[in-house]
């Protein structure tokens, strides 16, 4: 009788450990909520910034230099919007991976493994780098310093492309 009881104890302990570990995935809700709040904050800030830019644009005379500054301001807003999008995609992706794989998302945003999330984030990061460089080009005063920024961004994009290419081939 005692030997039967001893066999049940390890099974019960394993069951409890499995249940605990299975439930521990919900701790990712902290990351999901933080990423969502970060996204919401950035999107609202970008919206407020857009309204302020439009208001200030139409409340004063706009000349050639002001149009250039206006373009730079909107490029900066786009940069904030893209960062907000990165946090939103991260929030949805983590939720879909760890909590509810049946989350209703567009097909292009459906994430089934961590590599899907990384690929989507890397794609947005490349766009952000391009937007940052565009902002510098619009603000450029003709010096050679922009070459170094462009080269640095290009090297990062090449490295990302190489990494994704190697990773997708399973090397």
Secondary structure, DSSP 8 states (H G I E B T S, - for coil): -HHHHHHHHHHHHHHHHHHHHHHGGGGHHHHHHHHHHHHHHHHHHHHHHHHHHHHHHHTS---HHHHHHHHHHHHHHHHHHHHHHHHHHHHHHHHHHHT-TT----GGG---SHHHHHHHHHHHHHHHHHHHHHHHHHT--S-THHHHHHHHHHHHHHHHHHHHHHHHTT-
